[in-house]
Amino acid sequence: MKKKTVGMLFWSLMAILTVVFPASAQVLPSVTVDQAPVIDGSGLDPVWEKAKALTVQDKVLDKGIQLKSVHTADSVYFWLCPN
């Protein structure tokens, strides 16, 4: 059940990103971490400091958005933050 939910969330996020951010040469690296970040919406977990940010422009809202990604052995996490 957990894998199915994570998969659905991942593909939903990818669909949203594809619509909001057209294809480009930018790449979002995902950093390997030992421990999953705290999922509280703040982005203040020290794990996020290890991830390199990619800033993209939301053409609909005309705002910059920072994206970060980290992964453990069995899960991937994304952090999105408007600039």
C-alpha positions in Angstrom: 0.0 0.0 0.0 2.8 2.4 0.9 4.6 1.9 -2.4 1.4 2.4 -4.3 0.7 5.7 -2.5 4.3 7.0 -3.0 4.1 6.0 -6.7 0.8 7.8 -7.1 2.2 10.9 -5.4 5.3 10.9 -7.5 3.5 10.6 -10.8 1.0 13.3 -9.7 3.9 15.6 -8.9 5.5 14.9 -12.3 2.3 15.6 -14.1 1.9 19.0 -12.3 5.5 19.9 -13.0 5.2 19.0 -16.6 2.3 21.3 -17.1 3.6 24.2 -15.0 7.2 24.0 -16.0 7.8 23.3 -19.7 10.7 21.0 -20.7 14.1 22.5 -20.4 17.7 21.6 -19.9 17.5 21.9 -16.1 18.1 18.9 -14.0 17.0 18.4 -10.3 19.6 16.2 -8.6 18.4 14.1 -5.7 20.9 13.8 -2.8 21.2 10.5 -0.9 20.4 10.9 2.8 20.4 8.4 5.7 17.2 9.7 7.3 14.0 11.0 5.7 13.2 14.7 6.2 10.5 15.7 8.6 7.3 16.3 6.5 5.9 19.5 8.1 5.8 21.9 5.2 8.5 24.2 6.7 11.6 23.0 4.8 13.6 23.6 8.0 14.8 20.0 8.4 18.7 20.0 8.2 18.4 17.3 5.6 17.3 19.9 3.0 20.6 21.8 3.5 22.4 18.9 1.8 20.2 19.2 -1.3 21.1 21.6 -4.2 18.2 23.9 -5.1 17.0 24.3 -8.6 15.0 27.6 -9.2 12.4 27.5 -12.0 10.0 30.1 -13.2 6.3 29.3 -12.9 5.0 30.9 -16.1 1.4 30.9 -14.9 2.0 32.7 -11.6 5.1 34.5 -12.9 7.0 33.5 -9.7 10.3 31.7 -9.1 10.0 28.4 -7.3 12.9 26.5 -5.6 12.9 22.8 -5.9 15.0 20.3 -3.9 15.1 16.6 -3.8 16.6 14.0 -1.4 16.2 10.3 -1.2 16.7 7.4 1.2 17.2 3.8 0.2 13.5 3.3 -0.5 11.9 6.7 -0.9 12.3 10.1 -2.7 11.2 13.4 -1.2 10.7 16.8 -2.9 10.6 20.3 -1.4 9.0 23.1 -3.3 9.1 26.7 -2.1 8.0 29.9 -3.8 10.7 32.6 -3.9 
